[in-house]
Amino acid sequence: MRDRDAIRRQAGVLKALSNESRLLIVHRLGEGDCTAGELTELVGSDQSTVSKHLAVLRLHGIVSDRRDGNRVVYSLRTPCVLDFFACTGRVIRELKA
């Protein structure tokens, strides 16, 4: 049996991903780095809300950020999370079958 602390941390990562806006952000970052402004436009929420979503994703090690002059650029820190999306797609297709 897996260590309970490891299971708790995995649950935290899944919770971080269990939001439509955060999934949009992760999918977009899977295509390449992106500025906070571009992500705000993509999500369609105000900058403060997107910033909170990004903070959750950073806290759980999913995204990272760096300064580029006045801009903050985000990148996918753990691209393996995209494998999870492929898996959920298979689950959805199986439900339809």
Phi, psi and omega in degrees: 000143180288152176301131182301323180295321178296320178296318179298318179294321177297320177299323178297318178296316180296322176297319179299328181272353187272043179220132185301318180295318179293324176295320176301316180299312182296317177301315181296317180292339174295340178271346181145171181299156186206148178279161177300321179298318179295321179292324177298316178296318180299312184288326179082020176246174178287163185301322181297317180294315179296322178300320178294319177298317180295324178297319178297315180295323176293316181305324183264011173075020184271321178235161173227164180225160175210153177274139174226086186068237180276346187265153170251126181250132181254148176220160178280112183285325182234083182300342179299342178298335178294333175298324178298321179295322177297319179295315180295327176298319178295320178299315180297317178297322179295324178296326182284337184287000000 
